[in-house]
Amino acid sequence: MEVVRERRAADLAAPACGVKQGRGARLVAGARRWSCWPGAARAAVRLAVPAAAVAGWRGRWPEVMAGAGALATVAVAAAVTGPAALGWWRPRPAGADLVYGPGMWEALRPALGLEESQRQRRWLHLPGDVGVPGARVVLRLPAGWPGGEAGKRSLTATVTERLPGEWEEKWHRADSAPYAEWVRREPPARALQLPRSVEWKALGDPYQVYVGQAVRGSDFEDVVIHTRSATPHFGVGGLTGSGKSTVLYLGVVQARETGTLVDILDTKQNSLSEAEGQSGVRVHKTPAECVAALGEFIMSMMAAETALGKSGDPALRQLLVPRLLVTDELPTMMKMALIWWKYHIKGRGTPPFAEWFSIGLLQGRSADHRFGVGAQQWANAYFGGTMERAQIGWKAQLGYCDYPSWTVAFGASTAVVSPDTTVPGRGVFSDGRINPETNGLWVREFQPAFIVPEVAARLASLPPAPAWFDAGEMAPWITDETMEQARSLAIPPFLVGGSCGPEEPVTGGAVTLRHTPGSGGNPPSSGPVTGAQVTTEVTTEVTGPGPELFSLAEACAAGLLPWEHATAKVYKGRSVRRGVPFPAGTNDGRVTYYTRDEITDWLKRWQASSPVRP
């Protein structure tokens, strides 16, 4: 009697066999293939043909016709009544055991250490159709097969590389009849394609901003910014023309439709022009106006925190209104403010603007004061540090993104996701969630909604903002105590009417035209902004044409210094030790810039101090 472990591979595979093919279909399919006929049937046909020929040659045609009729009757009866169950007639289609089996067995038999006399059907079972999800290939293992990881990999490669599709291996070594099986995986679902255009929709929640659509699994999902969180601010990165302003418009419109007041810092002069001139929106364009708006926003935040406290004034608490400060191009604004600080108001040391911005990022959650930031890159220098930049809870990167920009945006350990840059506005985003598959930051491709043509009409249809806001006044909940506290942060001198601030406030509603001498109009927001252009825009309004600035590398490239950049850095370090002080320049937190006069003056002094060689 056969022991259990000597079961054939087909017996091991039998419990998991799927839906069987109909008997009639199997008969017809098998009858059409001579090689699939049972041996007895093929032998009968081979014998019947010469017998009929001999009988016909001898003139016994009636017998021939009677014999043919009898065989046809038997065949039809076998097909109809089902004697296939007795094993008499089992024609079948050419399955995987005939197509893939012989070659696979020739490779598997030596690997299993079996004799040549061992037959495939006893050890290897393949399903009729290997393309069906859930199909099982079963290989019986000899009791003495040593196996090991190398042996398993070898058998798996032998089986799966010969079959189409993806297969999952399972090993049953502890079974009384040890065997291995490979199960056909479900084919991957066809990936959904994001639409090229998405319509914006209002969610009606002041703490949720609808941004667009992304793909999650086999369906689309809405991309929403949740601003009632531990990291309430949102930001959009990308190169010029990638669509940063388009996404920031979504935040501006949603803010106004839910009663939030919006200040826009727009040193590029024309970034969010569709929102300009609308009630509840103040657009600050000069460095002095932007710095004053930032200072007033920080004071408003501080006063709101005080009013919301346990000892806060209930009357002031009733006046509180959510506010949003949007900066379309943060690096440009910071650079222009630094130049204005040093060359216009002749400030010394490090200006407080960047620190104000850092304070706002860290404190903007409970007071309903939030930031929307646009930037070409997420360098720490513009945010005050990693801790402050981490407060940007919802972050997007539009268009092409090089690896250095990716690492500062999402981290070096986050896998790069490349969006379809042929689609306008296409980008990637993260909302702070962790990808369950990689246990890292979840960054996904998305298509932002396009709302630009609707911005002006939507904002114009809203109820007017509080009169104090459109009049350019400070928030009414700012008290004398707040002003006193603001003095410790050096804010009051930069407010409207202060010693360093603008003379007139920026109002909401009516558009205030600002003429820039020597230009026919404002540059479009998608146009490139150069260092010379930034310097001119800052200084022409207040002091006339300003100095052209160069970094050390730019000075070497422009020929102001007769060395390569690496050599210039070495000489700069030696300059102090030689008693030739290097100019202080203007530092934006990352790079120091110098005027042409500063560079040439230092070069003359350095060359004069150099020893004369014979």
C-alpha positions as CSV (number, residue, x, y, z in Angstrom):
1,M,0.0,0.0,0.0
2,E,1.3,3.5,-0.9
3,V,2.3,5.6,2.1
4,V,0.9,9.1,2.4
5,R,4.1,10.9,1.5
6,E,4.1,9.1,-1.9
7,R,1.1,10.9,-3.1
8,R,1.4,12.3,-6.6
9,A,1.7,16.1,-7.3
10,A,-1.8,16.1,-8.8
11,D,-3.2,14.6,-5.6
12,L,-1.5,17.4,-3.6
13,A,-3.0,20.0,-5.9
14,A,-6.5,18.5,-6.0
15,P,-8.0,20.3,-2.8
16,A,-7.3,23.7,-4.2
17,C,-8.5,23.1,-7.7
18,G,-10.7,25.9,-8.9
19,V,-13.8,25.7,-11.1
20,K,-13.5,22.9,-13.5
21,Q,-14.1,23.2,-17.2
22,G,-17.4,21.7,-18.4
23,R,-17.3,18.1,-19.7
24,G,-18.7,18.9,-23.1
25,A,-16.2,21.8,-23.6
26,R,-13.3,19.5,-22.6
27,L,-14.4,16.8,-25.0
28,V,-14.8,19.2,-27.9
29,A,-11.5,21.0,-27.2
30,G,-9.7,17.7,-26.8
31,A,-11.2,16.0,-29.8
32,R,-9.8,18.9,-32.0
33,R,-6.3,18.0,-30.9
34,W,-5.0,14.6,-32.0
35,S,-2.1,14.8,-29.6
36,C,-4.6,15.2,-26.7
37,W,-6.6,12.0,-27.5
38,P,-6.2,9.1,-25.1
39,G,-3.8,6.4,-26.4
40,A,-6.5,3.8,-26.8
41,A,-8.6,6.1,-29.0
42,R,-5.6,7.0,-31.2
43,A,-4.7,3.3,-31.5
44,A,-8.3,2.4,-32.5
45,V,-8.2,5.0,-35.2
46,R,-4.8,3.9,-36.4
47,L,-6.1,0.3,-36.7
48,A,-9.5,1.2,-38.1
49,V,-8.0,3.2,-41.1
50,P,-5.9,0.4,-42.6
51,A,-8.7,-2.2,-41.8
52,A,-11.2,0.0,-43.7
53,A,-8.8,0.4,-46.6
54,V,-8.3,-3.4,-46.9
55,A,-12.0,-4.1,-46.6
56,G,-12.7,-1.6,-49.3
57,W,-10.0,-3.0,-51.5
58,R,-11.7,-6.4,-51.2
59,G,-15.1,-4.8,-52.0
60,R,-16.7,-5.1,-48.6
61,W,-18.0,-1.6,-48.5
62,P,-21.2,-2.5,-46.6
63,E,-19.1,-3.8,-43.8
64,V,-16.9,-0.7,-43.9
65,M,-19.9,1.6,-43.7
66,A,-21.4,-0.4,-40.9
67,G,-18.1,-0.4,-38.9
68,A,-17.7,3.4,-39.4
69,G,-21.3,3.9,-38.2
70,A,-20.8,1.8,-35.2
71,L,-17.6,3.7,-34.2
72,A,-19.5,7.0,-34.7
73,T,-22.4,5.8,-32.6
74,V,-20.0,4.8,-29.8
75,A,-18.2,8.2,-29.9
76,V,-21.5,10.1,-29.8
77,A,-22.8,8.0,-26.9
78,A,-19.5,8.4,-25.0
79,A,-19.7,12.2,-25.4
80,V,-23.4,12.4,-24.5
81,T,-23.8,9.8,-21.7
82,G,-20.5,10.5,-20.0
83,P,-18.5,7.3,-19.9
84,A,-15.5,9.6,-19.6
85,A,-15.9,9.0,-15.9
86,L,-14.8,5.4,-16.5
87,G,-11.6,6.6,-18.1
88,W,-12.5,5.4,-21.6
89,W,-12.6,8.8,-23.3
90,R,-10.9,11.8,-21.9
91,P,-9.8,14.2,-24.6
92,R,-8.5,17.4,-23.2
93,P,-6.9,20.7,-24.5
94,A,-3.2,21.1,-24.5
95,G,-2.6,22.6,-21.1
96,A,0.4,23.9,-19.3
97,D,1.6,20.4,-18.5
98,L,2.2,19.8,-22.2
99,V,3.3,23.3,-23.1
100,Y,5.6,24.1,-20.2
101,G,5.8,20.8,-18.4
102,P,8.5,18.8,-20.3
103,G,11.1,21.6,-20.3
104,M,10.4,22.5,-16.7
105,W,10.7,18.9,-15.6
106,E,14.0,18.4,-17.4
107,A,15.4,21.3,-15.3
108,L,13.7,20.3,-12.0
109,R,14.5,16.6,-12.0
110,P,18.3,17.0,-11.5
111,A,17.8,19.7,-9.0
112,L,15.6,17.3,-6.9
113,G,18.1,14.5,-7.3
114,L,15.7,12.1,-9.0
115,E,16.5,9.3,-11.4
116,E,15.7,9.6,-15.1
117,S,13.1,7.0,-14.8
118,Q,10.9,9.2,-12.6
119,R,8.0,10.7,-14.6
120,Q,6.7,14.3,-14.5
121,R,3.1,13.4,-13.6
122,R,4.2,11.9,-10.3
123,W,6.2,14.9,-9.1
124,L,5.0,18.0,-11.0
125,H,1.5,19.2,-11.5
126,L,0.6,22.3,-13.6
127,P,-2.9,23.6,-14.1
128,G,-4.6,23.6,-17.4
129,D,-4.4,27.4,-17.6
130,V,-1.6,29.2,-15.9
131,G,-3.0,32.6,-16.8
132,V,-5.9,32.4,-14.4
133,P,-5.4,34.2,-11.0
134,G,-5.1,31.6,-8.3
135,A,-3.7,28.9,-10.5
136,R,-1.4,26.6,-8.6
137,V,1.8,24.8,-9.7
138,V,2.6,22.0,-7.2
139,L,6.0,20.3,-7.0
140,R,6.3,17.3,-4.7
141,L,9.6,17.2,-2.8
142,P,11.6,14.0,-2.2
143,A,11.9,13.1,1.5
144,G,15.7,13.4,1.4
145,W,15.9,16.6,-0.5
146,P,18.4,18.9,1.4
147,G,16.8,22.1,0.2
148,G,18.2,25.2,1.9
149,E,17.6,28.8,0.8
150,A,19.8,28.4,-2.3
151,G,17.8,25.3,-3.3
152,K,14.5,27.1,-2.8
153,R,15.6,30.0,-4.9
154,S,16.8,27.7,-7.6
155,L,13.5,25.9,-7.8
156,T,11.5,29.1,-7.7
157,A,13.5,30.6,-10.5
158,T,13.1,27.4,-12.6
159,V,9.3,27.5,-12.2
160,T,8.4,31.2,-12.3
161,E,10.8,32.2,-15.1
162,R,9.1,29.8,-17.4
163,L,5.6,30.9,-16.7
164,P,3.9,34.2,-17.5
165,G,2.8,36.5,-14.8
166,E,3.7,37.0,-11.1
167,W,3.8,34.0,-8.7
168,E,3.9,33.6,-5.0
169,E,5.8,30.7,-3.5
170,K,4.7,28.6,-0.5
171,W,6.7,25.8,1.0
172,H,5.2,22.9,3.0
173,R,8.3,21.1,4.2
174,A,6.7,19.9,7.5
175,D,3.8,18.2,5.8
176,S,3.7,14.4,5.7
177,A,4.1,14.7,2.0
178,P,6.4,17.7,1.6
179,Y,5.8,19.9,-1.4
180,A,6.1,23.4,-2.7
181,E,3.5,25.4,-4.6
182,W,3.4,28.6,-6.6
183,V,0.2,30.5,-6.8
184,R,-0.6,33.0,-9.6
185,R,-1.1,36.5,-8.2
186,E,-3.9,38.8,-9.3
187,P,-2.7,41.0,-12.1
188,P,-2.1,44.6,-11.0
189,A,-5.1,46.9,-11.6
190,R,-4.6,49.4,-14.3
191,A,-3.3,52.6,-12.8
192,L,-5.8,55.5,-12.8
193,Q,-4.7,58.6,-14.7
194,L,-5.2,62.0,-13.0
195,P,-7.4,64.4,-15.0
196,R,-5.5,67.3,-16.7
197,S,-8.0,69.8,-15.2
198,V,-9.9,69.8,-11.9
199,E,-12.7,72.2,-10.9
200,W,-12.5,73.8,-7.6
201,K,-15.3,73.4,-5.0
202,A,-16.0,75.2,-1.8
203,L,-16.1,73.0,1.3
204,G,-17.7,75.6,3.5
205,D,-15.2,74.8,6.4
206,P,-12.9,77.6,7.4
207,Y,-10.3,75.0,8.3
208,Q,-10.4,72.9,5.1
209,V,-9.1,74.0,1.7
210,Y,-10.0,71.9,-1.3
211,V,-6.9,71.8,-3.5
212,G,-7.4,69.2,-6.2
213,Q,-7.3,65.4,-6.8
214,A,-4.9,62.6,-6.2
215,V,-5.0,58.8,-6.8
216,R,-5.3,56.5,-3.9
217,G,-5.5,52.8,-4.7
218,S,-8.1,52.2,-7.4
219,D,-10.0,55.5,-6.9
220,F,-9.6,59.3,-6.9
221,E,-9.5,61.2,-3.6
222,D,-9.8,64.9,-2.8
223,V,-6.7,66.7,-1.7
224,V,-7.6,68.9,1.2
225,I,-5.5,71.2,3.4
226,H,-6.5,70.8,7.0
227,T,-5.4,74.0,8.8
228,R,-6.8,73.1,12.3
229,S,-3.8,70.9,13.1
230,A,-0.5,71.1,15.0
231,T,1.1,72.4,11.8
232,P,-1.6,74.7,10.4
233,H,0.4,76.6,7.6
234,F,0.6,75.6,4.0
235,G,3.2,76.1,1.3
236,V,3.8,75.6,-2.4
237,G,7.2,75.2,-4.0
238,G,8.3,75.2,-7.6
239,L,10.2,77.0,-10.3
240,T,8.9,80.2,-11.9
241,G,5.8,79.5,-14.0
242,S,5.1,76.1,-12.3
243,G,1.8,77.3,-10.8
244,K,2.5,78.4,-7.3
245,S,0.2,81.4,-7.5
246,T,-2.6,79.2,-8.9
247,V,-2.5,77.0,-5.7
248,L,-2.2,80.1,-3.4
249,Y,-5.3,81.5,-5.0
250,L,-7.2,78.5,-3.7
251,G,-6.3,79.4,-0.1
252,V,-7.1,83.1,-0.7
253,V,-10.6,82.4,-2.1
254,Q,-11.4,79.8,0.6
255,A,-10.2,82.2,3.3
256,R,-12.4,85.0,2.1
257,E,-15.5,82.8,1.6
258,T,-15.3,81.7,5.2
259,G,-14.7,85.2,6.6
260,T,-10.9,85.2,6.9
261,L,-9.0,88.5,6.2
262,V,-6.1,88.2,3.8
263,D,-2.8,90.1,3.6
264,I,-0.6,89.4,0.6
265,L,3.1,90.2,0.5
266,D,3.8,90.7,-3.2
267,T,7.2,92.3,-3.8
268,K,7.0,90.8,-7.3
269,Q,4.2,93.4,-7.9
270,N,1.9,91.2,-9.8
271,S,1.8,87.7,-8.3
272,L,-1.8,87.5,-7.1
273,S,-3.3,90.4,-9.1
274,E,-6.7,88.8,-9.5
275,A,-7.4,89.2,-5.8
276,E,-6.2,92.8,-5.7
277,G,-8.9,95.5,-5.3
278,Q,-11.3,93.2,-3.5
279,S,-12.6,93.9,0.0
280,G,-10.9,91.8,2.7
281,V,-7.7,91.6,0.7
282,R,-4.7,93.9,1.2
283,V,-1.8,93.6,-1.2
284,H,1.6,95.0,0.1
285,K,4.1,95.5,-2.7
286,T,7.1,97.5,-1.4
287,P,9.6,96.1,1.1
288,A,8.5,98.7,3.6
289,E,4.9,97.8,3.2
290,C,5.6,94.1,3.5
291,V,7.7,94.5,6.6
292,A,5.0,96.7,8.2
293,A,2.3,94.1,7.3
294,L,4.4,91.3,8.8
295,G,5.0,93.2,12.0
296,E,1.3,94.1,12.3
297,F,0.3,90.5,11.7
298,I,2.6,89.3,14.5
299,M,1.2,91.9,16.8
300,S,-2.4,90.8,15.9
301,M,-1.4,87.2,16.6
302,M,0.0,88.1,20.0
303,A,-3.0,90.2,21.0
304,A,-5.4,87.4,19.8
305,E,-3.6,84.9,22.0
306,T,-4.0,87.2,25.0
307,A,-7.7,87.8,24.3
308,L,-8.3,84.0,24.1
309,G,-6.5,83.4,27.4
310,K,-8.3,82.8,30.7
311,S,-7.7,86.4,31.7
312,G,-8.5,87.8,28.3
313,D,-11.0,90.6,27.7
314,P,-14.4,89.1,26.5
315,A,-15.1,92.3,24.5
316,L,-11.9,91.9,22.6
317,R,-12.5,88.2,22.1
318,Q,-15.7,89.1,20.3
319,L,-13.8,91.2,17.8
320,L,-11.4,88.4,16.8
321,V,-11.4,87.4,13.1
322,P,-9.3,84.7,11.5
323,R,-6.4,86.1,9.4
324,L,-4.2,84.7,6.6
325,L,-0.8,86.1,5.5
326,V,0.2,85.0,2.0
327,T,3.7,85.4,0.6
328,D,3.9,84.3,-3.1
329,E,7.7,84.3,-3.3
330,L,9.2,84.2,0.2
331,P,12.9,84.2,-0.8
332,T,12.4,87.3,-3.1
333,M,10.6,89.2,-0.4
334,M,13.3,88.4,2.2
335,K,16.1,89.4,-0.1
336,M,14.4,92.7,-1.0
337,A,13.7,93.4,2.6
338,L,17.4,92.8,3.5
339,I,18.6,95.1,0.8
340,W,16.1,97.8,1.8
341,W,17.3,97.4,5.4
342,K,21.0,97.9,4.7
343,Y,21.0,100.3,1.8
344,H,17.9,102.5,2.4
345,I,17.4,102.8,6.1
346,K,21.1,102.1,6.8
347,G,20.4,99.3,9.3
348,R,23.2,97.5,11.0
349,G,23.5,93.9,12.1
350,T,20.8,91.3,11.4
351,P,17.3,92.7,10.8
352,P,14.4,91.2,12.8
353,F,12.1,90.4,9.9
354,A,13.2,86.7,9.6
355,E,12.7,86.2,13.3
356,W,9.2,87.7,13.2
357,F,8.4,85.2,10.5
358,S,9.7,82.4,12.6
359,I,7.7,83.5,15.6
360,G,4.5,83.6,13.4
361,L,5.1,80.1,12.1
362,L,5.5,78.7,15.6
363,Q,2.5,80.5,17.2
364,G,-0.1,80.6,14.4
365,R,-2.3,77.7,15.4
366,S,-4.5,78.6,18.3
367,A,-4.9,82.3,17.4
368,D,-6.4,81.5,13.9
369,H,-3.5,83.4,12.2
370,R,-2.0,81.3,9.4
371,F,0.6,81.6,6.7
372,G,0.4,80.6,3.0
373,V,3.9,80.5,1.6
374,G,5.2,80.2,-2.0
375,A,8.9,79.5,-2.6
376,Q,11.1,78.2,-5.3
377,Q,13.0,76.2,-2.6
378,W,12.4,75.3,1.0
379,A,15.8,76.3,2.4
380,N,16.0,76.8,6.1
381,A,17.5,80.3,5.7
382,Y,14.1,81.7,4.7
383,F,12.1,80.1,7.5
384,G,14.4,80.5,10.4
385,G,15.3,76.9,10.9
386,T,14.1,73.3,10.6
387,M,11.7,73.6,13.5
388,E,10.0,76.6,11.9
389,R,9.9,75.1,8.4
390,A,8.3,72.0,9.9
391,Q,5.2,74.1,10.8
392,I,4.3,74.0,7.1
393,G,2.0,71.0,7.5
394,W,0.7,70.8,4.0
395,K,3.5,71.2,1.4
396,A,3.5,70.9,-2.4
397,Q,6.2,70.9,-5.0
398,L,5.0,71.7,-8.5
399,G,6.6,70.8,-11.8
400,Y,10.2,69.6,-12.1
401,C,12.1,69.3,-8.9
402,D,15.9,68.6,-8.7
403,Y,17.2,66.3,-6.0
404,P,18.7,69.1,-3.7
405,S,15.3,70.9,-3.8
406,W,13.5,67.6,-3.1
407,T,15.7,66.8,0.0
408,V,15.1,70.2,1.6
409,A,11.3,69.9,0.8
410,F,10.6,66.3,1.9
411,G,13.8,64.9,3.3
412,A,16.6,62.8,1.8
413,S,15.1,59.5,3.0
414,T,11.8,60.1,1.1
415,A,11.6,58.4,-2.3
416,V,11.5,60.8,-5.2
417,V,8.1,61.0,-6.9
418,S,8.2,62.4,-10.4
419,P,5.0,64.0,-11.6
420,D,3.9,64.3,-15.2
421,T,5.5,67.7,-16.0
422,T,3.8,67.8,-19.4
423,V,0.5,68.7,-17.6
424,P,0.3,72.3,-16.4
425,G,0.3,72.7,-12.6
426,R,1.0,69.0,-12.0
427,G,3.0,68.3,-8.9
428,V,3.4,66.3,-5.7
429,F,2.3,67.0,-2.1
430,S,2.6,65.8,1.4
431,D,0.2,66.4,4.3
432,G,2.4,65.0,7.1
433,R,0.9,61.5,6.8
434,I,3.1,58.4,6.8
435,N,3.0,55.9,3.9
436,P,1.9,52.6,5.4
437,E,4.0,50.7,2.8
438,T,7.4,52.5,3.3
439,N,6.9,53.8,6.8
440,G,8.2,57.2,5.5
441,L,6.7,60.5,4.6
442,W,3.8,60.0,2.1
443,V,4.4,62.1,-1.0
444,R,1.9,61.7,-3.8
445,E,1.2,63.1,-7.2
446,F,-1.8,65.4,-7.5
447,Q,-3.5,67.8,-10.0
448,P,-4.4,71.2,-8.4
449,A,-7.7,72.8,-9.2
450,F,-7.7,75.8,-11.6
451,I,-9.6,78.8,-10.2
452,V,-7.8,81.8,-11.6
453,P,-10.5,83.0,-14.0
454,E,-13.1,82.9,-11.2
455,V,-11.1,84.6,-8.5
456,A,-12.2,88.2,-9.1
457,A,-15.9,87.4,-9.5
458,R,-16.0,85.1,-6.4
459,L,-14.3,87.7,-4.2
460,A,-16.5,90.5,-5.5
461,S,-19.7,88.6,-4.6
462,L,-18.8,88.2,-0.9
463,P,-19.9,90.5,1.9
464,P,-17.5,93.4,2.6
465,A,-14.8,92.9,5.2
466,P,-14.7,94.9,8.5
467,A,-14.2,98.6,7.9
468,W,-11.0,98.8,9.9
469,F,-9.3,96.2,7.7
470,D,-10.2,97.9,4.3
471,A,-9.1,101.2,5.8
472,G,-5.6,99.9,6.4
473,E,-5.9,100.1,10.2
474,M,-4.4,97.7,12.7
475,A,-6.5,95.0,14.3
476,P,-8.8,96.5,16.9
477,W,-7.8,93.8,19.5
478,I,-4.2,95.2,19.6
479,T,-4.0,96.9,22.9
480,D,-1.4,99.2,24.5
481,E,0.0,96.2,26.3
482,T,0.5,94.5,23.0
483,M,2.3,97.6,21.7
484,E,4.6,97.5,24.7
485,Q,5.3,93.8,24.1
486,A,5.9,94.5,20.5
487,R,8.6,97.1,21.4
488,S,10.7,94.3,22.8
489,L,10.6,92.7,19.3
490,A,11.5,96.0,17.5
491,I,8.2,96.0,15.7
492,P,6.7,99.6,16.2
493,P,9.4,101.5,14.2
494,F,8.5,99.5,11.1
495,L,4.7,100.0,11.3
496,V,2.8,102.6,9.2
497,G,4.0,106.1,10.3
498,G,7.0,104.7,12.2
499,S,10.5,105.9,11.8
500,C,11.3,103.1,9.3
501,G,7.7,102.3,8.1
502,P,5.7,103.5,5.1
503,E,3.9,106.8,5.4
504,E,0.5,105.6,4.1
505,P,-1.3,102.3,5.0
506,V,-2.3,99.8,2.4
507,T,-6.0,99.6,2.1
508,G,-8.3,96.8,1.0
509,G,-10.9,97.1,-1.8
510,A,-9.5,100.0,-3.9
511,V,-6.4,99.3,-5.9
512,T,-3.5,101.6,-5.2
513,L,-1.3,102.1,-8.3
514,R,2.4,102.3,-7.7
515,H,4.5,103.7,-10.5
516,T,8.0,102.4,-10.9
517,P,10.2,104.9,-12.7
518,G,11.7,103.7,-15.9
519,S,9.3,100.8,-16.4
520,G,6.2,100.6,-18.5
521,G,4.4,98.4,-16.1
522,N,4.7,95.6,-13.6
523,P,6.4,92.3,-14.7
524,P,4.1,89.3,-14.9
525,S,4.3,86.8,-12.1
526,S,5.5,84.1,-14.3
527,G,8.5,86.1,-15.6
528,P,12.0,85.5,-14.3
529,V,13.3,87.6,-11.5
530,T,17.0,88.4,-11.7
531,G,19.2,89.8,-9.0
532,A,19.6,93.1,-10.8
533,Q,15.8,93.4,-11.3
534,V,15.2,92.8,-7.6
535,T,17.7,95.4,-6.6
536,T,16.2,98.0,-9.0
537,E,12.6,97.3,-7.8
538,V,13.6,97.8,-4.2
539,T,15.7,101.0,-4.6
540,T,14.2,103.0,-7.4
541,E,11.1,104.0,-5.5
542,V,12.9,105.2,-2.4
543,T,16.5,106.2,-3.3
544,G,16.9,106.0,-7.1
545,P,19.0,103.3,-8.8
546,G,20.7,101.1,-6.2
547,P,24.0,99.2,-6.3
548,E,24.5,96.0,-8.1
549,L,25.2,93.1,-5.8
550,F,27.4,90.1,-6.3
551,S,28.1,87.0,-4.3
552,L,31.7,85.9,-4.1
553,A,31.2,83.3,-6.8
554,E,29.4,85.8,-9.0
555,A,32.2,88.4,-8.5
556,C,34.7,85.8,-9.8
557,A,32.5,84.9,-12.7
558,A,32.1,88.6,-13.6
559,G,35.8,89.2,-13.6
560,L,35.7,91.5,-10.6
561,L,38.2,89.1,-8.9
562,P,41.0,87.7,-11.0
563,W,40.8,84.2,-9.5
564,E,38.6,81.1,-9.4
565,H,35.9,80.9,-6.7
566,A,37.9,78.4,-4.6
567,T,41.0,80.6,-4.6
568,A,39.0,83.7,-3.7
569,K,37.6,81.9,-0.7
570,V,41.1,81.0,0.5
571,Y,42.3,84.7,0.1
572,K,39.1,85.9,1.9
573,G,40.1,83.7,4.9
574,R,43.6,85.0,4.9
575,S,42.5,88.6,4.5
576,V,41.8,89.2,8.2
577,R,45.1,87.7,9.3
578,R,46.9,90.0,6.9
579,G,45.2,93.0,8.3
580,V,43.0,93.6,5.2
581,P,39.4,93.4,6.5
582,F,37.0,91.8,4.0
583,P,33.8,93.8,3.5
584,A,30.8,92.7,5.7
585,G,28.3,92.7,2.7
586,T,24.6,91.8,3.0
587,N,23.7,88.4,4.2
588,D,20.3,86.9,3.4
589,G,20.8,84.0,5.9
590,R,22.5,81.8,3.4
591,V,24.7,83.9,0.9
592,T,26.5,87.1,1.5
593,Y,26.4,89.8,-1.3
594,Y,28.7,92.7,-2.0
595,T,28.6,95.8,-4.1
596,R,31.0,96.3,-7.0
597,D,32.8,99.1,-5.0
598,E,33.3,96.9,-2.0
599,I,34.9,94.1,-4.1
600,T,37.2,96.4,-6.1
601,D,38.2,98.3,-2.9
602,W,39.2,95.1,-1.1
603,L,41.0,93.8,-4.2
604,K,43.2,97.0,-4.3
605,R,44.0,96.7,-0.6
606,W,44.8,93.0,-0.8
607,Q,47.1,93.5,-3.8
608,A,48.8,96.4,-2.1
609,S,49.5,94.3,1.0
610,S,50.9,91.4,-1.0
611,P,54.7,91.0,-0.6
612,V,56.7,92.0,-3.7
613,R,58.5,89.0,-5.1
614,P,61.8,89.4,-6.9
